[in-house]
Amino acid sequence: MKAAVIIFPGTNCDRETRKALELSGFQVDYVWHEWDSINKYNLVVLPGGFSYGDYLRPGAIARFSPVMKSVEKYTIEKQGVILGICNGFQILLEAGLLPGAMMKNDVGHFICKTVKLNVEPTKVFYKTKREVELYIAHSDGKYVADPKTVEELEKNGQILMKYVDNPNGSVHSIASIANVTFNVIGMMPHPERSSMKYHKNLDGLEIFNALKEYIHACDR
């Protein structure tokens, strides 16, 4: 199974993400943001970092990178699964591939710590344990959406993870969502930072393993 890790100017979690994916059994390539071909991959990951220095808003400039046209086509044609982690999630929101938006954390500053999350019993992560502990690292991590959108997310099972203690003020404690066809996933926690034997735990590797099982089950 093949995965691509897209690198934008300012991406800084690409190496850890690649290693975590390889530990889950993926063959991984880096894809520069100016390239426009991603159709040979089962999984395309937009990793964390500060794309274009987070100028204007996190993800606001990266969404116009040439590769994003391919990401949109890949999504529409359901060629595989798109995963956005932290800044990658923000890019997907800015591109309109996921509903809602991100705002500054309620605490008013950057947060970097481990948090507990409830993994919702959806078809994406149905093989993982129901509570995991992962790192977050963001200033703009407060997920917001209008009440109707949140209601739809709940009704359709598109909310994949919720914070136990909601560190940033996200509506309904949302930490991860999917689009209505479940081939675009965004999450603010960093699973790649809990994927190797010298990390605090391996909960992130479990997330990647479950994602691989989901892709296999969908035959993408």
C-alpha positions in Angstrom: 0.0 0.0 0.0 1.4 3.4 -1.1 1.3 6.7 0.8 2.4 10.2 -0.2 3.5 12.9 2.3 3.0 16.3 0.8 5.7 18.9 1.7 4.8 22.6 1.7 7.3 25.4 2.5 7.2 25.4 6.3 6.1 21.8 6.8 8.1 20.3 9.7 6.5 17.0 10.6 7.2 15.2 7.3 10.0 12.9 8.5 8.1 11.7 11.6 5.0 11.2 9.6 6.9 9.2 6.9 8.5 7.0 9.6 5.2 6.3 11.3 3.6 5.4 8.0 6.5 3.0 7.2 6.0 1.4 10.6 2.4 0.8 9.6 3.5 -1.0 6.5 3.1 1.8 3.9 5.6 2.5 1.1 6.1 6.2 1.4 7.1 9.0 -1.0 7.6 12.7 -0.4 5.6 14.9 -2.8 6.6 18.5 -3.2 3.8 21.0 -3.2 4.5 22.1 -6.8 4.0 18.6 -8.2 0.6 17.7 -9.6 0.3 13.9 -9.7 -0.8 11.9 -6.7 -3.1 9.3 -8.3 -0.9 6.3 -7.7 -1.2 6.5 -3.9 -3.8 4.9 -1.6 -3.2 7.5 1.1 -2.2 11.1 0.8 -1.1 12.9 3.9 -0.8 16.6 4.5 1.4 16.7 7.6 1.8 19.3 10.4 4.0 22.4 10.4 3.6 26.0 9.5 3.0 26.1 5.8 4.0 29.5 4.4 4.7 30.6 7.9 1.0 30.6 8.7 0.7 34.1 7.1 -2.9 35.4 6.8 -4.3 32.2 8.4 -2.9 28.7 8.9 -3.4 26.9 5.5 -4.7 30.0 3.7 -1.8 30.2 1.3 -1.0 26.5 1.0 -4.5 25.8 -0.3 -3.5 27.5 -3.5 -0.4 25.3 -4.1 -0.5 23.4 -7.4 -0.7 20.0 -5.7 -4.1 21.0 -4.1 -5.8 20.8 -7.5 -4.7 17.2 -7.6 -5.9 16.7 -4.0 -9.3 18.0 -5.0 -9.5 15.8 -8.0 -8.3 12.8 -6.0 -11.1 13.5 -3.5 -13.8 13.9 -6.1 -12.8 10.7 -7.9 -12.5 8.8 -4.6 -9.0 7.5 -5.6 -8.0 7.0 -2.0 -7.9 8.7 1.4 -6.7 12.1 2.3 -5.4 12.7 5.8 -4.6 16.2 7.1 -2.8 16.4 10.4 -2.8 19.7 12.4 -1.7 22.2 9.7 -2.8 19.7 7.1 -6.3 19.7 8.7 -6.2 23.5 8.5 -5.3 23.4 4.8 -8.2 21.0 4.1 -10.6 23.4 5.8 -9.3 26.4 3.9 -9.6 24.4 0.7 -13.3 23.6 1.5 -12.6 19.8 1.5 -13.9 19.6 5.1 -16.6 21.7 6.7 -15.9 24.3 9.4 -12.9 26.5 10.3 -10.2 26.9 12.9 -9.8 29.8 15.3 -7.3 30.8 18.0 -7.3 28.6 21.1 -9.5 29.9 23.9 -6.5 30.1 26.2 -4.9 32.7 23.8 -1.6 31.0 23.2 0.2 28.0 21.7 -0.5 24.6 23.3 1.9 21.7 23.2 1.1 18.7 25.4 -0.5 15.3 25.4 -4.2 15.1 25.6 -6.7 12.3 26.1 -9.2 11.7 23.3 -12.3 9.6 22.9 -12.2 7.8 19.6 -15.7 7.6 18.2 -16.9 4.1 17.0 -17.0 5.0 13.3 -16.0 2.9 10.4 -12.7 4.7 10.1 -11.2 3.9 13.5 -13.4 1.0 14.6 -10.5 -1.2 15.3 -8.7 1.1 17.8 -9.3 1.4 21.5 -11.9 3.9 22.5 -9.5 6.3 24.4 -6.1 7.3 23.2 -3.5 9.8 24.4 -1.8 11.9 21.6 0.2 15.2 21.4 -1.3 18.5 20.2 0.8 21.5 19.1 -1.1 24.5 17.8 -2.2 28.1 18.3 -5.2 27.9 16.0 -6.8 24.6 17.0 -10.3 25.7 18.1 -12.6 24.0 15.6 -15.8 25.9 14.8 -18.8 25.3 12.6 -22.4 26.5 12.5 -25.0 24.5 14.5 -26.5 22.9 11.4 -23.1 21.7 10.3 -22.2 20.3 13.7 -25.6 18.6 13.8 -24.9 17.0 10.4 -21.4 15.8 11.5 -23.0 14.2 14.6 -25.8 12.6 12.7 -23.6 11.2 9.9 -20.9 9.9 12.3 -18.3 12.2 10.7 -16.8 13.2 14.1 -13.9 10.7 14.6 -12.3 12.0 17.8 -13.3 14.3 20.7 -11.1 15.8 23.4 -11.8 14.6 26.9 -10.9 17.9 28.5 -11.2 20.2 25.4 -7.9 22.2 25.7 -8.7 24.7 22.9 -12.5 25.4 23.1 -13.5 23.4 20.0 -17.2 23.2 19.5 -18.5 19.8 20.8 -14.9 19.1 21.8 -14.2 18.1 18.2 -10.6 17.0 17.5 -11.1 15.0 14.2 -13.7 14.9 11.4 -14.2 13.3 8.1 -16.2 14.5 5.0 -19.5 12.9 4.2 -17.9 10.2 2.0 -15.2 9.4 4.5 -12.3 9.8 2.1 -11.0 13.1 3.6 -10.0 13.1 7.2 -8.6 15.9 9.4 -7.2 15.7 12.9 -5.5 18.2 15.1 -3.6 15.7 17.3 -0.3 14.3 16.0 -0.4 10.5 15.8 3.1 10.4 14.4 4.4 11.7 17.7 3.1 8.6 19.5 4.3 5.9 17.0 7.8 4.8 17.9 9.2 2.8 20.8 11.0 5.7 22.4 7.7 7.8 22.5 5.4 8.0 25.5 3.0 5.5 24.0 2.1 3.9 20.7 -1.4 5.2 20.4 -0.6 7.1 17.3 0.7 3.9 15.6 -2.6 2.3 16.4 -4.4 5.1 14.6 -2.2 4.7 11.5 -2.8 0.9 11.6 -6.5 1.4 11.9 -6.5 3.8 9.0 -4.6 1.3 6.8 -7.2 -1.4 7.7 -10.0 1.1 6.7 -8.3 1.8 3.3 -7.9 -1.9 2.7 -11.5 -2.6 3.6 -12.6 0.2 1.2 -10.3 -1.3 -1.5 -8.8 2.2 -2.2 
